Amino acid sequence: MSAGNHTAVVEFILQGFSEDPQLRGLLFVLFLLLYLTALVGNGLIIAVVILSPGLHIPMYFFLIILAILDIMCTSTVLPKLLENLVVQVDTISYNGCLTQLFFLTWFVGSELLLLTSMAFDRYVAICQPLRYGTIMSWPLCALLATAVWTFSAVNASVHTGLMAQLNFCGPNHIQRFLCEAPSLLPLSCSSTALNNFVTIIADVYFGVVNFLLTVTSYGYIVASILRIRSASGKRRAFSTCSSHLLVVTLYYSTVIYTYFSGASVENGNVVAVLYTAVSPALNPLIYTLRNKDVKAAFQKVAPSSW
């Protein structure tokens, strides 16, 4: 370990799911299936949208980015988890932990910002339909996408840089199966006041502010849908945002519970599994099963691709 970090800890012990070899084998199969489902499902979403000219609109541009983030987020955590389940040693190196912390913070933050951008897109589509093409121009979409990646990368860099300045010279047992700031900070034997302050600021911005913006967007969306007189018009309007609303509900509920509730070790691990493994695997199913345009595009693309 480099002297610049002044740390005696060269590896961390992660909180495993079980010591039973048979149960670990079953968990390996389960997480492998979730990982492959996330890779294949999100990969298909990306391919279908790219190959379908009818889906080349802002809504599906953001969907591609969501699929990419899901692949990256689950790939940051599950390969290491699968390795530990196979070798039956729940450890991660100090540098590996900080690397996982950086990328996980980057991708989770990016997804929160992206969901807000997607909510704004649905707000404009339903509440300002005549101005949709003018407001949601491709330059604005590119700007939003760039902001999503950049702001989250800066946030992750600050968190990881501050974490690297801490001394870790005592306990090295992380109360999670992955490296996150809330589970790493209690292990430091130096002051974490600055880290805690920055974490609170980031949580307020990425979690609270973006959650409120998303809720506000959907408040206007619901109000606009209720003003539609025909039942078919209401169904059509709701169908364009129902998939995104399901994803938002699943993602925010798990992330907020993890970072704001002080969850127990067992519950914390379960919730972390939801947003690092289950959510990336379910998102493609949500968007394909509840979106007629994506299903129709897949049916057109699939025969010509096989």
C-alpha positions as CSV (number, residue, x, y, z in Angstrom):
1,M,0.0,0.0,0.0
2,S,1.3,3.4,-0.9
3,A,2.6,5.5,1.9
4,G,0.6,8.5,0.7
5,N,-2.5,6.8,2.1
6,H,-0.9,6.0,5.5
7,T,-3.1,2.9,5.7
8,A,-2.3,-0.5,7.1
9,V,-5.3,-2.1,5.4
10,V,-4.4,-3.9,2.2
11,E,-7.8,-5.7,1.8
12,F,-11.3,-5.5,3.1
13,I,-13.6,-8.4,4.2
14,L,-17.0,-8.2,2.6
15,Q,-20.2,-9.4,4.3
16,G,-20.9,-12.7,2.6
17,F,-24.4,-14.2,2.2
18,S,-23.6,-17.6,3.7
19,E,-20.9,-19.9,4.7
20,D,-22.8,-23.0,3.5
21,P,-21.0,-24.3,0.3
22,Q,-24.3,-25.6,-1.1
23,L,-26.1,-22.3,-0.6
24,R,-23.2,-20.4,-2.0
25,G,-23.5,-22.6,-5.1
26,L,-27.2,-21.8,-5.5
27,L,-26.5,-18.1,-5.0
28,F,-23.8,-18.3,-7.7
29,V,-26.3,-19.8,-10.1
30,L,-28.9,-17.2,-9.2
31,F,-26.6,-14.2,-9.5
32,L,-25.1,-15.6,-12.7
33,L,-28.6,-15.8,-14.2
34,L,-29.4,-12.3,-13.1
35,Y,-26.1,-11.0,-14.6
36,L,-26.6,-12.8,-17.9
37,T,-30.2,-11.6,-18.1
38,A,-29.1,-8.0,-17.5
39,L,-26.4,-8.2,-20.2
40,V,-28.6,-9.9,-22.8
41,G,-31.8,-7.9,-22.0
42,N,-30.1,-4.5,-22.0
43,G,-28.0,-5.5,-25.0
44,L,-31.1,-6.4,-27.0
45,I,-32.8,-3.1,-26.0
46,I,-29.7,-1.2,-27.3
47,A,-29.7,-3.2,-30.5
48,V,-33.4,-2.9,-31.2
49,V,-33.5,0.9,-30.7
50,I,-30.4,1.4,-32.9
51,L,-31.8,-0.8,-35.6
52,S,-35.3,0.6,-35.6
53,P,-35.6,4.1,-37.2
54,G,-39.1,4.5,-35.7
55,L,-37.5,4.5,-32.3
56,H,-35.0,7.3,-33.0
57,I,-36.7,9.8,-30.7
58,P,-35.6,11.3,-27.4
59,M,-37.5,8.8,-25.3
60,Y,-35.6,5.8,-26.7
61,F,-32.3,7.8,-26.8
62,F,-32.5,8.0,-23.0
63,L,-33.6,4.3,-22.9
64,I,-30.3,3.4,-24.6
65,I,-28.3,5.3,-22.0
66,L,-30.3,3.6,-19.2
67,A,-29.5,0.2,-20.7
68,I,-25.8,1.1,-20.9
69,L,-25.9,2.3,-17.3
70,D,-27.6,-0.9,-16.2
71,I,-24.9,-3.0,-17.9
72,M,-22.1,-1.0,-16.3
73,C,-23.6,-0.9,-12.8
74,T,-24.2,-4.6,-12.6
75,S,-20.8,-5.3,-14.1
76,T,-19.2,-3.2,-11.4
77,V,-20.5,-5.5,-8.7
78,L,-21.6,-9.0,-9.9
79,P,-18.3,-10.3,-11.4
80,K,-16.5,-9.8,-8.0
81,L,-19.5,-11.3,-6.1
82,L,-19.5,-14.3,-8.4
83,E,-15.7,-14.7,-8.0
84,N,-16.1,-14.6,-4.2
85,L,-18.9,-17.2,-4.2
86,V,-16.7,-19.5,-6.3
87,V,-13.5,-19.2,-4.3
88,Q,-15.5,-19.0,-1.0
89,V,-13.4,-16.0,0.2
90,D,-15.3,-12.8,0.7
91,T,-12.5,-10.3,0.3
92,I,-11.6,-7.3,-2.0
93,S,-8.3,-5.5,-2.2
94,Y,-8.0,-1.9,-1.0
95,N,-7.5,-0.6,-4.6
96,G,-10.2,-2.8,-5.9
97,C,-12.6,-1.5,-3.2
98,L,-11.9,2.1,-4.2
99,T,-12.3,1.3,-7.9
100,Q,-15.6,-0.3,-7.2
101,L,-16.7,2.6,-5.1
102,F,-15.8,5.1,-7.9
103,F,-17.7,3.3,-10.6
104,L,-20.7,2.3,-8.5
105,T,-21.0,5.9,-7.3
106,W,-20.7,7.1,-10.9
107,F,-23.3,4.8,-12.4
108,V,-25.8,5.0,-9.6
109,G,-25.6,8.8,-9.6
110,S,-25.9,8.8,-13.4
111,E,-29.0,6.7,-13.3
112,L,-30.7,9.0,-10.8
113,L,-30.0,12.0,-13.0
114,L,-31.1,10.1,-16.1
115,L,-34.4,9.1,-14.6
116,T,-35.0,12.8,-13.9
117,S,-34.2,13.6,-17.5
118,M,-36.6,10.8,-18.7
119,A,-39.3,12.2,-16.5
120,F,-38.8,15.7,-18.0
121,D,-39.1,14.1,-21.5
122,R,-42.4,12.4,-20.6
123,Y,-43.7,15.7,-19.0
124,V,-43.0,17.6,-22.3
125,A,-44.5,14.8,-24.4
126,I,-47.7,14.7,-22.4
127,C,-48.2,18.2,-21.1
128,Q,-46.6,20.1,-24.0
129,P,-47.2,17.8,-27.0
130,L,-47.3,20.6,-29.6
131,R,-44.0,22.0,-28.5
132,Y,-42.3,18.6,-28.0
133,G,-40.2,18.6,-31.1
134,T,-39.0,22.2,-30.3
135,I,-38.3,21.7,-26.6
136,M,-36.8,18.1,-26.8
137,S,-34.4,18.9,-29.6
138,W,-31.4,16.7,-30.2
139,P,-28.9,19.3,-29.0
140,L,-30.8,19.5,-25.7
141,C,-30.9,15.7,-25.4
142,A,-27.1,15.6,-26.0
143,L,-26.6,18.3,-23.4
144,L,-28.7,16.4,-20.9
145,A,-26.8,13.1,-21.5
146,T,-23.5,14.9,-21.2
147,A,-24.6,16.5,-18.0
148,V,-25.7,13.1,-16.6
149,W,-22.3,11.5,-17.2
150,T,-20.2,14.5,-16.2
151,F,-21.9,15.6,-13.0
152,S,-21.9,12.0,-11.8
153,A,-18.3,11.4,-12.7
154,V,-17.2,14.6,-10.8
155,N,-19.3,13.4,-7.8
156,A,-17.7,10.0,-7.9
157,S,-14.2,11.5,-8.2
158,V,-14.7,13.7,-5.2
159,H,-16.1,10.8,-3.1
160,T,-13.3,8.4,-4.1
161,G,-10.6,11.1,-3.7
162,L,-11.7,12.0,-0.2
163,M,-12.0,8.3,0.7
164,A,-8.4,7.7,-0.5
165,Q,-7.2,10.3,2.0
166,L,-8.6,8.5,5.0
167,N,-6.5,6.2,7.2
168,F,-7.7,2.6,7.5
169,C,-5.7,0.9,10.2
170,G,-8.2,-1.1,12.2
171,P,-11.3,-3.0,11.4
172,N,-11.6,-4.0,7.7
173,H,-15.0,-5.9,7.8
174,I,-17.4,-4.1,5.4
175,Q,-21.1,-4.7,6.4
176,R,-22.1,-5.1,2.8
177,F,-21.1,-7.4,-0.1
178,L,-19.9,-4.4,-2.0
179,C,-17.9,-1.2,-1.4
180,E,-20.1,1.9,-0.7
181,A,-19.3,5.1,1.1
182,P,-21.8,4.5,4.0
183,S,-20.2,1.1,4.8
184,L,-16.6,2.3,4.4
185,L,-16.6,5.5,6.4
186,P,-17.2,3.8,9.8
187,L,-14.0,1.7,9.3
188,S,-11.8,4.7,9.1
189,C,-9.5,5.6,12.0
190,S,-9.2,9.2,11.0
191,S,-11.8,12.1,10.9
192,T,-14.6,11.6,8.3
193,A,-16.3,14.9,9.0
194,L,-15.5,16.2,5.5
195,N,-16.5,12.9,3.9
196,N,-19.8,12.9,5.8
197,F,-20.5,16.5,4.8
198,V,-19.9,15.8,1.1
199,T,-22.0,12.6,1.3
200,I,-24.9,14.6,2.7
201,I,-24.7,17.2,0.0
202,A,-24.5,14.6,-2.7
203,D,-27.4,12.6,-1.2
204,V,-29.5,15.7,-1.0
205,Y,-28.8,16.6,-4.7
206,F,-28.8,13.2,-6.3
207,G,-31.5,11.7,-4.1
208,V,-33.8,14.3,-2.7
209,V,-33.7,17.1,-5.3
210,N,-33.9,14.7,-8.3
211,F,-36.6,12.7,-6.6
212,L,-38.7,15.9,-6.0
213,L,-38.1,16.9,-9.7
214,T,-39.3,13.5,-10.9
215,V,-42.3,13.5,-8.6
216,T,-43.2,17.1,-9.7
217,S,-43.0,16.0,-13.4
218,Y,-45.3,13.1,-12.7
219,G,-47.7,15.3,-10.8
220,Y,-48.1,17.4,-13.9
221,I,-48.4,14.3,-16.0
222,V,-51.1,12.8,-13.9
223,A,-53.0,16.0,-13.8
224,S,-52.8,16.3,-17.6
225,I,-53.9,12.7,-18.2
226,L,-56.9,13.2,-15.9
227,R,-58.0,16.1,-18.1
228,I,-58.2,13.9,-21.2
229,R,-61.8,13.0,-21.8
230,S,-61.6,9.8,-23.7
231,A,-60.7,6.6,-22.0
232,S,-58.5,5.5,-24.9
233,G,-56.7,8.8,-24.8
234,K,-55.9,8.3,-21.1
235,R,-54.7,4.8,-21.7
236,R,-52.5,5.9,-24.6
237,A,-51.0,8.7,-22.6
238,F,-50.4,6.6,-19.5
239,S,-48.8,3.8,-21.6
240,T,-46.0,6.2,-22.7
241,C,-44.8,6.8,-19.1
242,S,-45.9,3.7,-17.1
243,S,-42.7,1.8,-17.8
244,H,-40.6,4.7,-16.7
245,L,-42.7,5.1,-13.6
246,L,-42.2,1.5,-12.6
247,V,-38.4,1.8,-13.1
248,V,-38.4,5.0,-11.1
249,T,-40.4,3.5,-8.2
250,L,-38.2,0.4,-8.0
251,Y,-34.9,2.3,-8.3
252,Y,-35.6,5.1,-5.9
253,S,-37.2,2.9,-3.2
254,T,-34.1,0.7,-3.0
255,V,-31.5,3.5,-3.2
256,I,-33.3,5.7,-0.7
257,Y,-33.7,2.8,1.7
258,T,-30.0,2.0,1.5
259,Y,-28.7,5.5,2.0
260,F,-31.2,7.1,4.3
261,S,-32.7,4.4,6.5
262,G,-29.7,2.9,8.2
263,A,-30.7,-0.6,7.1
264,S,-29.5,-3.7,8.9
265,V,-26.7,-5.8,7.4
266,E,-29.1,-8.4,6.1
267,N,-31.7,-6.0,4.8
268,G,-29.0,-3.7,3.4
269,N,-27.5,-6.6,1.3
270,V,-31.0,-7.5,0.0
271,V,-31.7,-4.0,-1.1
272,A,-28.2,-3.7,-2.6
273,V,-29.0,-6.8,-4.6
274,L,-32.2,-5.2,-5.9
275,Y,-30.5,-2.1,-7.4
276,T,-27.3,-3.8,-8.6
277,A,-28.6,-7.1,-9.9
278,V,-32.5,-7.4,-10.0
279,S,-33.3,-3.9,-11.3
280,P,-30.8,-4.1,-14.3
281,A,-32.3,-7.5,-15.1
282,L,-35.9,-6.4,-14.8
283,N,-35.7,-3.0,-16.6
284,P,-35.5,-4.6,-20.2
285,L,-38.5,-6.8,-19.3
286,I,-40.5,-3.8,-18.0
287,Y,-39.8,-1.7,-21.2
288,T,-40.5,-4.6,-23.6
289,L,-43.6,-6.1,-21.9
290,R,-45.3,-2.7,-21.3
291,N,-44.2,-0.8,-24.4
292,K,-46.0,-1.7,-27.7
293,D,-43.5,0.3,-29.8
294,V,-40.5,-1.7,-28.4
295,K,-42.3,-5.0,-28.8
296,A,-43.3,-4.2,-32.4
297,A,-39.7,-3.1,-33.2
298,F,-38.3,-6.2,-31.6
299,Q,-40.6,-8.4,-33.7
300,K,-39.4,-6.6,-36.9
301,V,-35.7,-6.7,-36.0
302,A,-35.5,-10.3,-34.6
303,P,-36.4,-12.2,-37.8
304,S,-33.8,-10.3,-39.8
305,S,-31.1,-10.7,-37.2
306,W,-31.3,-14.4,-36.8
